[in-house]
């Protein structure tokens, strides 16, 4: 798919590197993971007996802003991959850093939102909305956080002489798959929790 | 540390224990899985014998109710997660590279990590008998609200949650590795439709686990939160739903049973053609049937919930899909029979176990199809009729298949033959014992004996069959002991097995018994589904061993141990102090960094 596709070091039956194939298949399992969490949220819509309801608390403009931040981070990730595949290392490093910053920004929004909800009487144990919301968005946030660590590791690795070196396009491309997946999951979550009318 | 084979033969002699603890060789990891899995099989068998001893007579007083609940729960957990799945992993590990013509799996260190994580999970689950309030006692399916803290206030079900989370991670790692290996590392000419059927079954099983384990993980996390953080996913009082647990559990649980049986179906598909001296009948049909079972297996889960008030439409849909899944299974049965028909059959012990599989699994399948009808299932649910079904398919099916594989592949793995005389004696005890134990359970179930009761009154009409079943259990146990004796006796023989003692067709028979560390001197070129029979029939010799071989094998690593230790800390932290979870996470991160930076050449 890339214009300057890297040579596969070891021949593979599909032509795709083992590590990249591993990431694709791992993401399939992640689809089921988030699918189960989203299903739980959907099953509990309207089932809360007490406590704040989504209409009371969800701030769509604010969360649209955080969603925009995460979407932009996917753009910078694409540019990082482009940089890695075309040997433009400065671009790659800069865009990796930008993705990291935007990812942390998104997490900042999440922390703010969680605390805001807590202050208005919604926490994990309040009702079904609280439990399913915090577990779903909490796990998503953890995945973003792991992604941030992943990208920081790649950034550090690209700066060491014996780091990701010759296979940088593979490593950054594979990280890109993970990052875009986490973004797509957020789009589904945003649509179901925030945009669909309750 | 291993260096290039065939050139400089400098190998550091470290301690043998450390060599096994840091190995990344798929054959050694397979041996670890196999031995550990078999030990747990014996543990699970002991748990079963205690259950059967308690039920031998009415008003038995061998075990009290509390311990009984722990024993039947751990019997299932042990057999499923610590015995059958690891024994499957043992064979997958050993044979995937050999069947596809590769030197190892795609990710050797991940492979090792899978084993060590399994060991952590298995030890954790079994140690629960001795730590805290006892072993899990809410059934292997942990139904809410019984599994919630209000009804299970002790640590038993916390051990359940944490151990299964760890074991799930272990299985997932193995499955990801096997899937990438089979898809991506096949020898030249080994197209997907030339893969041994065992490889197809392994691939389907890997995807079943990859797609079902995450759902179980979500359920376990929710149960953990309900028990420890006061959420109410499964308690109705604040809007939660116990049936949600059942759905989540069985979306995992049903594909899981196909995970348990498909590997053994794969083994049968390898053993029967070789022992019948005839190619497998209907290869493509068996492959597609296996894939169909995998896909359909995700569409039947609510047949475990027919008595929960699902409603008419779901009952009909799941009943239909459950009956439909019998069709691909039937196709396989007929194809195995077609393989043997007209063949020049050698009745070795491996053959005995494979033929027994066909008969016993069919019986289990028939009782299964009976449950597929909701009105009939209303009678069967929670009765011993289901116990009969389960054990016909799991012991008569999965375990018999495993033993067939053991007898078939023992010469390849160890270079020695298991004693055929002892093998057949052991087989007959296991076969007779199994039928004595489980066939009467059909009658017990239909005459109303419920599951999971620690005792029963006399005069219910259950006394005789319970005694027969207990006797059968001891007969089975004796058969297993005969096998264990056979194993140790055979391991003392010299390694004299030839490369291809059974005149097998697949690539594992194209190398020595046991194979060298690098599996094949020359990676074979594959022209046919049964490569060695093609070579034999066309007079093609195996390639000559080259004068100089520059084969790079991955060096051993201790980072899988580090990460497994981190997982242990995470798990123990989950059971005690959350601060330990942070320490465990840090150890895991250190392990991951070390692994990433470690040179692999």
Interface residues (C-beta under 8 A of the other chain):
Chain A: X12 X13 X14 X16 X18 X21 X22 X25 X26 X28 X29 X30 X32 X33 X35 X36 X37 X40 X43 X44 X47 X48 X49 X50 X124 X125 X127 X128 X131 X132 X135 X149 X153 X157 X162
Chain B: X106 X107 X172 X176 X177 X179 X180 X183 X184 X185 X186 X190 X210 X211 X212 X213 X214 X215 X217 X218 X219 X221 X222 X225 X229 X230 X231 X232 X233 X238 X239 X240 X241 X244 X248 X251 X589 X593 X596 X597
